[in-house]
Amino acid sequence: MNQQNKSDALEILIILAMFLLVLVIYVPVAIWEEETFYEKESRSRMQNLNDIQSFFSRLTGGYSSSFSEALSVVNAVRDSSIADSLYNGKQNLFIGNKKYIIDVNQSYGFEFDTTFGVKSFRKDTLLDTILQISMYSQDLGREDTSFIQKKEFYNYEILEDFRSVVKEEPIERVQAIEYYKTYVPDSINFFCPLTREPFYMNISEDGSTFTVSSPINTPIIKRHYLLFSFEAKNHGSIKGGRKSWE
């Protein structure tokens, strides 16, 4: 090989080495992220399945072997309780040709939204008014000033030690507000996100315990670039409200 050919060959080797370096660094990370995604999504769906059955049990007094039935009842009661604030206590619920005698808790709608909703925060800018007031201090033996919100003024103006409003000033303040993004569970929760197979559901013989578990019986392995592999094992179960992964 002449000098030019050696130089070209070296450049090719350098490019190949860089390509392999990128593979070694980034491909495993991408695979780990994919494994983590499916694990979290699978466990999230199992949690939703367990919560749906829990709501159904509280409404009817028992679990249902049919996920579709439990889902329909739980969601229907949620819609009714949101539409009618008086929809609580003993109720007759009709879905299709079937009648359900249910007992609806007064806080059902709130419990539903906080269970299935996504907890979020937002920042709101609020307009407020601050008062600087003068009060006679028994400890100091003289008048002293303090700052209060205007909406609290009525609590101070009736006190014997109150003297006067020294200053009134409007201000803007930022407040963090906690809220839940509404999520109404649907039939997708019945299926494992990786295998697309239904989760295993089981109700104990005495009807007191509900169990949901992953349908992955043997590890799922997928090869990537010959050198790497995606591997997913059983994602666990929830039995009687207890998670196997905690």
TIBA-185142 format. One record per residue (C-alpha): residue number from 1; x negated, y negated, z; residue in one letter. Coordinates in Angstrom, 3 decimals, always signed. Layout:
<pts>
+------+----------+----------+----------+------+
| resi |       px |       py |       pz | resn |
+------+----------+----------+----------+------+
|  NUM |        X |        Y |        Z |    A |
...
+------+----------+----------+----------+------+
</pts>
This chain:
<pts>
+------+----------+----------+----------+------+
| resi |       px |       py |       pz | resn |
+------+----------+----------+----------+------+
|    1 |   +0.000 |   +0.000 |   +0.000 |    M |
|    2 |   -1.225 |   -3.452 |   -0.795 |    N |
|    3 |   -1.117 |   -6.297 |   +1.673 |    Q |
|    4 |   +2.230 |   -7.635 |   +0.364 |    Q |
|    5 |   +3.927 |   -4.259 |   +0.701 |    N |
|    6 |   +2.625 |   -3.878 |   +4.242 |    K |
|    7 |   +3.976 |   -7.317 |   +5.112 |    S |
|    8 |   +7.406 |   -6.486 |   +3.649 |    D |
|    9 |   +7.514 |   -3.169 |   +5.498 |    A |
|   10 |   +6.636 |   -4.905 |   +8.763 |    L |
|   11 |   +9.424 |   -7.442 |   +8.278 |    E |
|   12 |  +11.918 |   -4.634 |   +7.671 |    I |
|   13 |  +10.758 |   -2.841 |  +10.829 |    L |
|   14 |  +11.110 |   -6.045 |  +12.837 |    I |
|   15 |  +14.659 |   -6.575 |  +11.516 |    I |
|   16 |  +15.585 |   -2.974 |  +12.336 |    L |
|   17 |  +14.087 |   -3.308 |  +15.806 |    A |
|   18 |  +16.081 |   -6.503 |  +16.424 |    M |
|   19 |  +19.248 |   -4.798 |  +15.203 |    F |
|   20 |  +18.666 |   -1.867 |  +17.564 |    L |
|   21 |  +17.976 |   -4.284 |  +20.400 |    L |
|   22 |  +21.307 |   -6.017 |  +19.793 |    V |
|   23 |  +23.060 |   -2.648 |  +19.761 |    L |
|   24 |  +21.418 |   -1.538 |  +22.991 |    V |
|   25 |  +22.349 |   -4.779 |  +24.776 |    I |
|   26 |  +25.816 |   -5.622 |  +23.493 |    Y |
|   27 |  +27.470 |   -2.338 |  +22.505 |    V |
|   28 |  +27.345 |   -0.797 |  +26.014 |    P |
|   29 |  +28.771 |   -4.021 |  +27.485 |    V |
|   30 |  +31.620 |   -4.007 |  +24.951 |    A |
|   31 |  +32.321 |   -0.340 |  +25.730 |    I |
|   32 |  +32.374 |   -0.981 |  +29.494 |    W |
|   33 |  +34.776 |   -3.869 |  +28.980 |    E |
|   34 |  +37.033 |   -1.640 |  +26.885 |    E |
|   35 |  +36.977 |   +1.097 |  +29.519 |    E |
|   36 |  +37.783 |   -1.448 |  +32.236 |    T |
|   37 |  +40.630 |   -2.936 |  +30.184 |    F |
|   38 |  +42.367 |   +0.404 |  +29.692 |    Y |
|   39 |  +41.857 |   +1.342 |  +33.325 |    E |
|   40 |  +43.348 |   -1.935 |  +34.608 |    K |
|   41 |  +46.207 |   -1.907 |  +32.107 |    E |
|   42 |  +47.057 |   +1.704 |  +32.892 |    S |
|   43 |  +47.097 |   +1.071 |  +36.634 |    R |
|   44 |  +49.124 |   -2.101 |  +36.167 |    S |
|   45 |  +51.778 |   -0.171 |  +34.256 |    R |
|   46 |  +51.842 |   +2.554 |  +36.905 |    M |
|   47 |  +52.327 |   -0.138 |  +39.531 |    Q |
|   48 |  +55.245 |   -1.550 |  +37.540 |    N |
|   49 |  +56.755 |   +1.927 |  +37.237 |    L |
|   50 |  +56.452 |   +2.421 |  +40.975 |    N |
|   51 |  +57.966 |   -1.004 |  +41.720 |    D |
|   52 |  +60.890 |   -0.381 |  +39.345 |    I |
|   53 |  +61.678 |   +2.879 |  +41.109 |    Q |
|   54 |  +61.303 |   +1.153 |  +44.479 |    S |
|   55 |  +63.853 |   -1.519 |  +43.497 |    F |
|   56 |  +66.178 |   +1.138 |  +42.085 |    F |
|   57 |  +65.947 |   +3.122 |  +45.331 |    S |
|   58 |  +66.803 |   +0.081 |  +47.429 |    R |
|   59 |  +69.771 |   -0.685 |  +45.192 |    L |
|   60 |  +71.234 |   +2.815 |  +44.910 |    T |
|   61 |  +69.738 |   +4.746 |  +47.808 |    G |
|   62 |  +67.608 |   +7.097 |  +45.701 |    G |
|   63 |  +65.101 |   +7.407 |  +42.862 |    Y |
|   64 |  +65.956 |   +8.168 |  +39.232 |    S |
|   65 |  +64.328 |  +10.848 |  +37.084 |    S |
|   66 |  +65.005 |   +8.606 |  +34.075 |    S |
|   67 |  +62.765 |   +5.570 |  +33.705 |    F |
|   68 |  +65.178 |   +3.998 |  +31.204 |    S |
|   69 |  +68.037 |   +4.264 |  +33.694 |    E |
|   70 |  +66.032 |   +2.732 |  +36.540 |    A |
|   71 |  +64.747 |   -0.057 |  +34.281 |    L |
|   72 |  +68.236 |   -0.907 |  +32.974 |    S |
|   73 |  +69.743 |   -1.118 |  +36.461 |    V |
|   74 |  +66.913 |   -3.118 |  +38.012 |    V |
|   75 |  +66.815 |   -5.654 |  +35.167 |    N |
|   76 |  +70.602 |   -5.951 |  +34.989 |    A |
|   77 |  +70.843 |   -6.742 |  +38.695 |    V |
|   78 |  +68.086 |   -9.310 |  +38.344 |    R |
|   79 |  +69.990 |  -11.076 |  +35.542 |    D |
|   80 |  +73.220 |  -11.036 |  +37.575 |    S |
|   81 |  +71.579 |  -12.355 |  +40.741 |    S |
|   82 |  +69.940 |  -15.202 |  +38.803 |    I |
|   83 |  +73.217 |  -16.100 |  +37.059 |    A |
|   84 |  +75.336 |  -15.891 |  +40.226 |    D |
|   85 |  +73.897 |  -16.856 |  +43.613 |    S |
|   86 |  +76.790 |  -15.002 |  +45.311 |    L |
|   87 |  +75.892 |  -11.721 |  +43.623 |    Y |
|   88 |  +74.748 |   -9.851 |  +46.730 |    N |
|   89 |  +75.953 |   -7.172 |  +49.106 |    G |
|   90 |  +77.998 |   -4.208 |  +47.857 |    K |
|   91 |  +78.626 |   -4.429 |  +44.107 |    Q |
|   92 |  +79.917 |   -2.248 |  +41.279 |    N |
|   93 |  +77.587 |   -2.253 |  +38.285 |    L |
|   94 |  +78.654 |   -0.831 |  +34.928 |    F |
|   95 |  +76.048 |   +0.082 |  +32.316 |    I |
|   96 |  +77.470 |   +1.876 |  +29.313 |    G |
|   97 |  +80.007 |   +4.356 |  +30.629 |    N |
|   98 |  +78.299 |   +4.801 |  +33.979 |    K |
|   99 |  +79.222 |   +3.089 |  +37.223 |    K |
|  100 |  +76.658 |   +2.314 |  +39.916 |    Y |
|  101 |  +77.544 |   +1.355 |  +43.475 |    I |
|  102 |  +74.682 |   -0.862 |  +44.558 |    I |
|  103 |  +73.672 |   -2.943 |  +47.563 |    D |
|  104 |  +71.988 |   -6.182 |  +46.500 |    V |
|  105 |  +69.753 |   -8.058 |  +48.922 |    N |
|  106 |  +70.322 |  -11.811 |  +49.046 |    Q |
|  107 |  +66.686 |  -12.455 |  +48.092 |    S |
|  108 |  +66.655 |   -9.893 |  +45.258 |    Y |
|  109 |  +65.912 |  -12.410 |  +42.485 |    G |
|  110 |  +63.016 |  -13.945 |  +44.418 |    F |
|  111 |  +61.553 |  -10.544 |  +45.302 |    E |
|  112 |  +61.841 |   -9.403 |  +41.681 |    F |
|  113 |  +60.018 |  -12.452 |  +40.304 |    D |
|  114 |  +57.232 |  -12.352 |  +42.900 |    T |
|  115 |  +56.743 |   -8.595 |  +42.401 |    T |
|  116 |  +56.583 |   -8.510 |  +38.615 |    F |
|  117 |  +55.651 |  -12.132 |  +37.877 |    G |
|  118 |  +52.107 |  -13.358 |  +37.428 |    V |
|  119 |  +50.915 |  -15.622 |  +40.232 |    K |
|  120 |  +49.648 |  -18.902 |  +38.813 |    S |
|  121 |  +48.688 |  -22.401 |  +39.875 |    F |
|  122 |  +49.124 |  -25.801 |  +38.318 |    R |
|  123 |  +48.082 |  -29.293 |  +39.317 |    K |
|  124 |  +50.778 |  -31.960 |  +39.524 |    D |
|  125 |  +50.127 |  -35.676 |  +39.877 |    T |
|  126 |  +52.490 |  -37.094 |  +42.493 |    L |
|  127 |  +53.319 |  -40.715 |  +43.213 |    L |
|  128 |  +53.383 |  -41.508 |  +46.897 |    D |
|  129 |  +53.443 |  -44.525 |  +49.195 |    T |
|  130 |  +51.138 |  -44.867 |  +52.194 |    I |
|  131 |  +52.009 |  -47.134 |  +55.094 |    L |
|  132 |  +49.561 |  -48.596 |  +57.553 |    Q |
|  133 |  +51.510 |  -49.077 |  +60.762 |    I |
|  134 |  +50.709 |  -50.650 |  +64.110 |    S |
|  135 |  +51.466 |  -48.682 |  +67.282 |    M |
|  136 |  +50.759 |  -49.539 |  +70.906 |    Y |
|  137 |  +48.288 |  -47.002 |  +72.327 |    S |
|  138 |  +48.721 |  -46.240 |  +76.042 |    Q |
|  139 |  +45.238 |  -44.688 |  +76.153 |    D |
|  140 |  +43.525 |  -47.713 |  +74.613 |    L |
|  141 |  +45.758 |  -50.271 |  +76.292 |    G |
|  142 |  +46.171 |  -52.131 |  +72.990 |    R |
|  143 |  +47.665 |  -51.886 |  +69.538 |    E |
|  144 |  +46.127 |  -49.404 |  +67.112 |    D |
|  145 |  +46.761 |  -48.679 |  +63.430 |    T |
|  146 |  +47.275 |  -45.427 |  +61.578 |    S |
|  147 |  +48.272 |  -44.280 |  +58.100 |    F |
|  148 |  +51.411 |  -42.285 |  +57.305 |    I |
|  149 |  +53.473 |  -41.322 |  +54.282 |    Q |
|  150 |  +56.463 |  -43.572 |  +53.724 |    K |
|  151 |  +58.856 |  -40.628 |  +53.849 |    K |
|  152 |  +57.770 |  -40.032 |  +57.466 |    E |
|  153 |  +58.339 |  -43.642 |  +58.526 |    F |
|  154 |  +61.734 |  -42.938 |  +60.113 |    Y |
|  155 |  +60.010 |  -40.742 |  +62.713 |    N |
|  156 |  +57.861 |  -43.675 |  +63.896 |    Y |
|  157 |  +60.129 |  -46.721 |  +63.680 |    E |
|  158 |  +62.382 |  -45.366 |  +66.440 |    I |
|  159 |  +59.484 |  -45.034 |  +68.915 |    L |
|  160 |  +59.082 |  -47.622 |  +71.682 |    E |
|  161 |  +55.391 |  -48.013 |  +70.897 |    D |
|  162 |  +56.031 |  -48.929 |  +67.258 |    F |
|  163 |  +55.111 |  -52.518 |  +66.443 |    R |
|  164 |  +55.111 |  -53.208 |  +62.697 |    S |
|  165 |  +54.162 |  -52.184 |  +59.171 |    V |
|  166 |  +50.778 |  -53.713 |  +58.448 |    V |
|  167 |  +50.381 |  -52.650 |  +54.822 |    K |
|  168 |  +52.174 |  -50.658 |  +52.143 |    E |
|  169 |  +50.237 |  -49.155 |  +49.249 |    E |
|  170 |  +51.348 |  -46.864 |  +46.369 |    P |
|  171 |  +48.895 |  -44.078 |  +45.497 |    I |
|  172 |  +48.593 |  -41.137 |  +43.136 |    E |
|  173 |  +47.533 |  -37.749 |  +44.461 |    R |
|  174 |  +46.948 |  -34.390 |  +42.840 |    V |
|  175 |  +48.646 |  -31.395 |  +44.425 |    Q |
|  176 |  +48.120 |  -27.707 |  +43.628 |    A |
|  177 |  +51.445 |  -25.962 |  +43.054 |    I |
|  178 |  +51.782 |  -22.189 |  +43.339 |    E |
|  179 |  +54.327 |  -20.503 |  +41.092 |    Y |
|  180 |  +55.049 |  -17.213 |  +39.324 |    Y |
|  181 |  +55.224 |  -16.794 |  +35.564 |    K |
|  182 |  +58.356 |  -14.775 |  +34.947 |    T |
|  183 |  +57.843 |  -11.272 |  +33.609 |    Y |
|  184 |  +60.696 |   -8.834 |  +32.998 |    V |
|  185 |  +59.313 |   -5.272 |  +32.696 |    P |
|  186 |  +60.213 |   -3.309 |  +29.582 |    D |
|  187 |  +59.845 |   +0.208 |  +28.177 |    S |
|  188 |  +56.161 |   -0.279 |  +27.283 |    I |
|  189 |  +55.332 |   +0.304 |  +30.960 |    N |
|  190 |  +56.412 |   +3.938 |  +30.594 |    F |
|  191 |  +53.475 |   +4.753 |  +28.310 |    F |
|  192 |  +49.746 |   +5.030 |  +28.946 |    C |
|  193 |  +48.037 |   +2.251 |  +26.934 |    P |
|  194 |  +45.231 |   +4.586 |  +25.840 |    L |
|  195 |  +46.976 |   +7.866 |  +24.973 |    T |
|  196 |  +50.435 |   +6.407 |  +24.187 |    R |
|  197 |  +51.852 |   +9.304 |  +26.196 |    E |
|  198 |  +54.439 |   +8.836 |  +28.985 |    P |
|  199 |  +53.142 |   +8.640 |  +32.530 |    F |
|  200 |  +53.955 |  +11.635 |  +34.696 |    Y |
|  201 |  +56.784 |  +10.944 |  +37.130 |    M |
|  202 |  +57.801 |  +13.196 |  +39.992 |    N |
|  203 |  +60.379 |  +12.977 |  +42.777 |    I |
|  204 |  +59.905 |  +15.175 |  +45.831 |    S |
|  205 |  +62.512 |  +17.872 |  +46.521 |    E |
|  206 |  +64.047 |  +15.912 |  +49.385 |    D |
|  207 |  +64.151 |  +12.773 |  +47.216 |    G |
|  208 |  +62.095 |  +10.729 |  +49.664 |    S |
|  209 |  +58.864 |  +10.299 |  +47.678 |    T |
|  210 |  +58.229 |   +9.075 |  +44.151 |    F |
|  211 |  +54.927 |   +9.741 |  +42.362 |    T |
|  212 |  +53.619 |   +8.336 |  +39.093 |    V |
|  213 |  +50.304 |   +9.511 |  +37.632 |    S |
|  214 |  +48.090 |   +9.147 |  +34.570 |    S |
|  215 |  +48.696 |  +11.594 |  +31.690 |    P |
|  216 |  +44.929 |  +11.903 |  +31.022 |    I |
|  217 |  +44.094 |  +15.454 |  +32.086 |    N |
|  218 |  +40.669 |  +15.747 |  +30.444 |    T |
|  219 |  +38.202 |  +12.890 |  +29.819 |    P |
|  220 |  +38.660 |  +11.050 |  +26.530 |    I |
|  221 |  +35.336 |  +10.485 |  +24.751 |    I |
|  222 |  +34.852 |   +8.381 |  +21.632 |    K |
|  223 |  +31.457 |   +8.027 |  +19.950 |    R |
|  224 |  +30.099 |   +4.629 |  +18.898 |    H |
|  225 |  +27.046 |   +4.296 |  +16.621 |    Y |
|  226 |  +26.013 |   +7.893 |  +17.504 |    L |
|  227 |  +24.058 |   +6.641 |  +20.536 |    L |
|  228 |  +26.926 |   +5.413 |  +22.731 |    F |
|  229 |  +30.302 |   +6.727 |  +23.824 |    S |
|  230 |  +33.535 |   +5.383 |  +25.271 |    F |
|  231 |  +34.720 |   +7.579 |  +28.149 |    E |
|  232 |  +38.032 |   +7.378 |  +29.997 |    A |
|  233 |  +38.894 |   +9.666 |  +32.879 |    K |
|  234 |  +42.193 |  +10.063 |  +34.716 |    N |
|  235 |  +43.281 |   +6.619 |  +35.894 |    H |
|  236 |  +44.784 |   +7.865 |  +39.141 |    G |
|  237 |  +48.252 |   +7.936 |  +40.653 |    S |
|  238 |  +50.621 |   +6.226 |  +43.078 |    I |
|  239 |  +52.368 |   +8.494 |  +45.565 |    K |
|  240 |  +54.824 |   +7.130 |  +48.080 |    G |
|  241 |  +53.543 |   +3.614 |  +47.369 |    G |
|  242 |  +49.902 |   +4.579 |  +48.022 |    R |
|  243 |  +47.387 |   +4.080 |  +45.219 |    K |
|  244 |  +44.737 |   +6.735 |  +44.699 |    S |
|  245 |  +42.168 |   +4.110 |  +43.636 |    W |
|  246 |  +42.256 |   +2.150 |  +46.894 |    E |
+------+----------+----------+----------+------+
</pts>
